[in-house]
Amino acid sequence: MSQMPSKVEILQWISDNPTLTAKRDIAKAFGIKGAARIDLKRLLKELEDEGHLEKRKKSYRDPDRLPPVSVLQITGQASDGELLARPLEWTGEGIEPVVLLIPRASDPAMGVGDRILARLQEVKGESHHYEARLIRRIGTNPRKVLGIFRKGAEGGRILPIDKGDGKEWHVAADATGGAQDGELVEAEQAGPAGRMGLPRARVLDRLGDPSAPKAVSLIAIHQHGIPDSFPDAVIAEADAMKPAGLKGREDMRDMPLITIDPWDARDHDDAVWAHADDDPKNEGGHVIWVAIADVAHYVRPGTALDHEARKRGNSSYFPDRVVPMLPDRLSGDLCSLHEGVPRACIAVRMQITATGEKIGHRFVRGLMRSAASLTYQQVQSAQDGAPDDKCAPLMDEVITPLYAAYAALEEARRRRQPLDLDLPERKVVLSDAGKVLSVNFTERLEAHKLIEECMVLANVAAAETLVARKSALLFRVHEEPSPEKLDALREVAATAGMVLAKGQVLKTAHLNALLHAARDTDHSEVINMSTLRAMTQAYYAPQNFGHFGLALQAYAHFTSPIRRYSDLVVHRALISAHGWGKDGLSHEEEAQLEETAQHISDTERRSMMAERDTNDRYLAAFLSERLGEEFTGRISGVVKFGVFVKLDETGADGLIPVRSLGREYFHFDREASTLMGSDTGLTIGLGQRVTVKLAEAAPVTGGIALELVSLDGETLPKGPRATRGKPPKRKLGSAKRKATVERRKAERKRR
């Protein structure tokens, strides 16, 4: 950095990095070198004289006193409601001092876990040792680490379980929290590097045996900071709830609405029914009802339940457990549409034509009673001619009309052409003890698609209604891919001898043409994966930017308020827009929609990462007993340090380190996503078939290491490790000629 930082920027750095406040740390952060250090020294002295900073040297500082300006973390409330905090830089040998935060009227709202920069005043004769005035809030939570505790002579060390973090942490003898050797622990950073240059940590929580089968999801929950226990106030509010009555609702209890869910579903938040439309103007048309649990009736704005639901953002699903957004009294009882039990709902009646076009809809707030709770497999078997005792009585009135309406929706879908990716979903099957029994690819039935199309239509209806009524809401947004990502996809397609046209407004139909061309070829999986990677990530926003993947102009999430806060916001907006009650969207919520959208988009990504990490660890545990075995797969990624392979049998992703590919040097071509051997000219790229040997599977981190046995059916050539440099010109020329031939083939196909 060529310019000297301002005092504000220096204070910002110190408050954000309380463990890196030495002059050399500050100089390094701002790129200050040479004579400019003198100016930095002058600025620091001025800040010290002004009382913003206190120069602290070990030889002169009283270790049992806190500096006048300190970083604190709020830990709870005093009996009178005032906030208590603890110092994050405490290094004394006595009792850690208690700090009472004295708020000003202008201070922002703060809660447990918030980190603040505060000015301290020592007090005597009180239950607390210091009083603090807020200077600035600097974020929530110090850096945390999840790892295995290894006991030592002077405390111990923590070995992180994150496969991307190889750094160990030192734990002082008085900061172990009683952890035993080999235990899984959660810790937080306690200061800068100390003994042997390791960063210091203090143990916060002991999580038990890391090798226990059911510790896998627990690791992900703690690692990603997902709240997994409800505060007492939230449980008390939920337990006090009573079932909603008929007052102010449309009586829908005689409608044969049914729920269709996976066999292991923990809740039932949506019900469906369809019948032929008796409107003579809509010959051959259908009426589809979608009823959704009325969560908004129970979770009111500003309550403890609401604050906790917003904080969580969504439920998180793992093979062995669910971390719900709402307590079980709601998610598993009052807001679950159980068979034969009256339940409050918000429902939408939708008219579609014989060809699946929606020509009208209306929303109602009602009281329903599910006629049956069925599974996807039950319903599909019934439609295929083998109804069980539960489905047989429902065939004529419920199941057959549902499939007739679905056939019309499917016709409309083909015309609309949403993105048609073919990516099988894997499911980890566990025993009662938590051991992995199998890893299967889930079967996608017509019954799944039926429910999916009904939910999409209901979500569209919700968005359209709220837009028409000029109501605030949260849209589900999916923007089109960036030009850079599309160019990368074109490169992959060209390598496979296929074409993605350029120079036109991109539509999902263009991507579907590519996906359909690749179907039933050796390139199908890599084209599907590359198309998925080209997509932007969907998110929530109070502005409507459309949904590219579904090829829809306006889309909102309405159908799962039990497990998504976004849907609860949409329900409240519908309540306000229809004047159904006082439990609709409040003015305060409307003002915070931008912030809410960002927050729940973040919590959604957090859950996705935690769920993915959990599956990776379970897959590694499943494979750990098969070390040395050979597996087939396909190259799914190429990076400078190696090659990622997706295994056919389990869908697990493993890494072949570049050092194990052979004794020659491999050059990485980022644009083409290839590695080329400098001696043999061997080119390794996306989509190639491989046979690999399982070299390592680490259940604690989820890492899987592989060795390459054969590439496209041929064993690897063994070349000597040559002088590192560019590939021989002969090999480069050969590769360029090959690329030219592929491009010409693609151009001919385009014509």
Buried (B, 14 or more C-beta within 10 A) or exposed (E): EEEBBEBEBBBBBBBBBBBBBEEEBBBEBBEBEEEBBEEBEEBBEEBEEEEBBEEEEEEEEEEEEBBBBBBBBBBEEEEEEEBBBBBBBBBEEEEEBBBBBBBEEEEEEBEBEBBBBBBBEEEEEEEBBBBBBBBEBBEBEBEBBBBBBBBBEEBBBBBBBBBEBEEBBBBBEEBBBEBEEEBBBBBBBBBBEEEEEBBBBBBBBBBEEBEEBBBBBBBBBBBBBBBBEBBEEBBEBBEEBEEBEEEEBBEBBEBBBBBBBEEEBBBBBBBBBBBBBEEEEBEEBBBBBBBBBBBBBBBBBEBBBBBBBBBBBBBBBBBBBBBBBBBBBBBBBBBBBBBEEBBBBBBBBBBBBBEBBBEBBEBBBBBBBBBBBBBBBBBBBBBEEEBEEBBEBBEEEBBBBBBBBBBBBBBBBEEBBBBBBBEEEEBBEBEEEBEBEEBBEEEEBBBBBBBBBBBBBBBBBBBBBBBEEEBBBBBBBBBBBEEEBBBBBBBBBBBBBBBBEEEEEBEBEBBBBBBEBBEEBEBBBBBBBBBEBBBBEBBBBBEBBBBBBBBBEBBBBBBBBBBBBBBBBBBBBBBBBBEBBEBBBBEEBBEBBEEBBEBBBEBBBBBBBBBEBBBBBBBBBBBBEEEEEEBBBBBBBBEEEBBBBBBEEBBBBBBBBBEBBBEBBBBBBEEBBBBBBBBBBBBBBBBBBBBBBBBBBBBBBBBBBBBBBBBEEEEBEEBEEBEEEEBBEEBBEBBEEEBEEBEEBBEEEEE
